[in-house]
Amino acid sequence: MNTQITKEVESDQQVLYVPSEVERKKVLVMYLLFGIIISITKESLSSYEYSHLKQATGRWLLSCFFFIVSMVLVFIPFLNILPFLVALGLLGVWSICVYHARHWKFAHQYSSPTLQWLVFLSSLGNWLYNIFDIQFRIQDS
């Protein structure tokens, strides 16, 4: 019975990954545009950094798309308040992403239905890297 408990604890330890303070700081910088540029030029990334790199890239893609749409909506008289609301929404998305990066969350760990849209940001970033055939070497943690 003790060996079974030991195997379960060992398997739990393999699943539980606590990023270092340096990795957490790198991930927080990734949510700024220059953090993504620096991370793309790195030789290898940890799985934590890679997960948040995809999510940050997806957030920037979504922000650019909404920026273009908002520029059109500014010139429509009754809809000119929408760009401001979209900017507030994107600020909220950025805040949630940074909060989860600071608290060691990976994109695939979001089990709450209200946070499943964050997985969309990660897949959007992955889609962009696949289009341009950008490959990353992931370090084993």
N, C-alpha and C positions, 0 to 999 in steps of 0.2 A: 504494500500500500504506500509506503514511503517513497518508493521509486516512481510510482505513478504521480505523486504530488511533486516530486523533484522534476520530472519531465514536464509537468504543466508549468511549473515556475520557470524552467529554462525556456520553454516556448513563449511564455509571457515576456521574458526578458528580451528575447529576440524581436518581438513585435514592438515593445516599448523602446522608443528612440527619443532621447532627450538631446536636443541640439545644444551646442556650446553657445556661450555668450557672443562670441565672434560671429557665428553663423546667424544668430538671431539679429544682430546688428546689420549684417550684410543683407538679410532678407528685408529688413525695414527700409534700407536704402534702395532696394530693388523697386519699391513702389513709387519711387521718383524715377524719372526717365533715365537719368544718367546711371542709376543703379542697374538698369537692364542692360545698358550698353557695356558697362564694366563686366557684368556677369557673362555676357555672350563671349567676351574675349578671353575668359578664363579657360584654362586647360581642362579642368574637371570640376564638377559640382557635387555636393552631397545630395542625397535624395530629397532632403528638406529644402535646400536651396532651389533645386530643380522644380519641385512642386510649386513653390511660390514664384519662381521666375515665369512659369507658364501662366499662373494666375495674374501676375502683374502685367504681363504682356496682353492678356485677354482684356484686362481692365483698360489699358491704354487704347486698344483697338475699339472697344465699346465707347470710350470717351471721344475718340476722333469721329466715330460715326455720329454720335449725338451732337457733336459740335457742328458738323456739316449740316445736319438736319435743323439745328437751332438757328444757324445763319439764314436759312430760308424762312423759318418761322418768325424771325424778327421783323420782316417786312410785311407780314399779314397783320392788319390792325387789331383784330380781336384775339389773336394768338400770340402777341408779342410778349406776354408774361411767361409763356411756356419755357423759353430758354433759361430763364432764371430758375424755374422749378426743376428743370433737368439738371442744371448745375448743382443745385442743392442735393438732388438725388445722387449724383455722381460723387459728391463730397461724402455723402453717407456711405456709399459703397466703398470708397477709399478708406473711410474710418473703420468699417467692419473688417476689411481685409487686413489692415494694419493691426487691429486688435487681435485677430486670430493668428497672425504671424508672430506677434509678441508672446502669445500663449501656446506656442508649439503645435498648432493645428495644421494638418495636411489637408489638401483639398478633398481627398477621398474619405476623410474622417467625418464629414458633415452628415450626420444621420438625421438631423432635424429637417422636416420638410420645408421649413422656412429658410434654411440655409442651403438647400440643394442648388439654388441658382449660382452659388459660388463655384460649383463644379463646372457650370457652363463657362465661366471665365477661364478656368484652367484648360478646358477642351478647346476654347477659342484660341488661346495662346499656342496650344499644341498644333492646332490646324495651321497657324501661320508658320510655325517652324517646319512643318511637313511640306508646305508649299515651296518654301525657299530651301528645302533640304538642309536645314541646320541640324547638325548632330552634336550631342553632348555626351561626354564621358561621365558616367555617374560613379562616384566613389561608394564603396561598400562601407556602411556605417557600423 
